[in-house]
Amino acid sequence: MSSAAREHGNHHAVLFFIDPPELASSVAGYLGGTLKAGGSAVVVVTAEHRAAICAALSRAGIDPAEAVAAGRLFQLDAGNLLERALAAGAVDLGWFDAVLGEILQRALQAGPVRVCGELVALLWAAGLHTEVIAVEEYCDTLGESLPFDTLCAYPLSLLTRAGQALTDLCRLHSEVWGRLPGGPVRDVLCRLGARRFEGTWEDPGLARRFVTGMLARHARRADAMAAALVVTELAANAVIHTGAGFTVSLWRRGDRVRIAVDDPTPELPQVRDPQPTDTSGRGLRLVSAYSTEWGVERRSDGGKTVWAELPD
């Protein structure tokens, strides 16, 4: 990957749970496979929930004490971490980087790593929604240099009136587990990955490889050839008509995969009837033909997002 490109590829899921037993069961299932395969796990939860998770791991045939002694299970108290992280009155992401980064480096020595945490839920409970988004985004940033997967856990009771903040929260994750207030999770838009491009002529090809690679990584069933054609056309339009850098992102919503291209210009793309002698101008018609639905959205920063959805 070029130095100008930023890619989020680690699996970053969120669990909305009803009660501690549901949390413990879900987390034990999430961490158990990795521990049994010789990998490591990092658990950042409250003392009460840590005991329930350890009990669930024991029932699954994993000895938590043995895993801790072997340096494959790391247990941190979310309440203590929260107090230290907020010592200066705001979340210190540099402190997070020093503490969690060092633990992840140690955990990775044993193999694949999965992290489960509810520190973000404690921040949410304190009304620090902006800080929650910052920490969630930090997990993605840290994942650019350290390969680990994350499961963030929130009690459903905290989210009954979350509104737009809940939507933003879901969009920061590649998968939503459990349920949402007022309905199922099938219509939630989840981010699978994103990559920034400089806007050069080689970037449509790089964008094509990025999207097909992400589909394979996340075991999506979407037609790779159709996805490749769609992202190539959208990226090429960005290069031709904006003269600026752009970002390609891949999303999942229920039984669809969404490909989106963000660029900083406000001009909306135009679909026109091409003439027989035209050598260009058919891109959006091809996007429409190969996608279930497509559209354009203006962004608050003055730019736009052009997106297309394909069956998964």
Helices and strands as residue ranges (DSSP letters): E 12-17, H 20-36, E 40-45, H 47-59, H 64-69, E 73-77, H 78-85, H 93-108, E 113-117, H 119-125, H 129-143, E 149-155, G 156-159, H 164-171, E 175-178, E 190-197, H 203-217, H 224-242, E 246-253, E 256-263, H 283-290, E 293-298, E 304-311
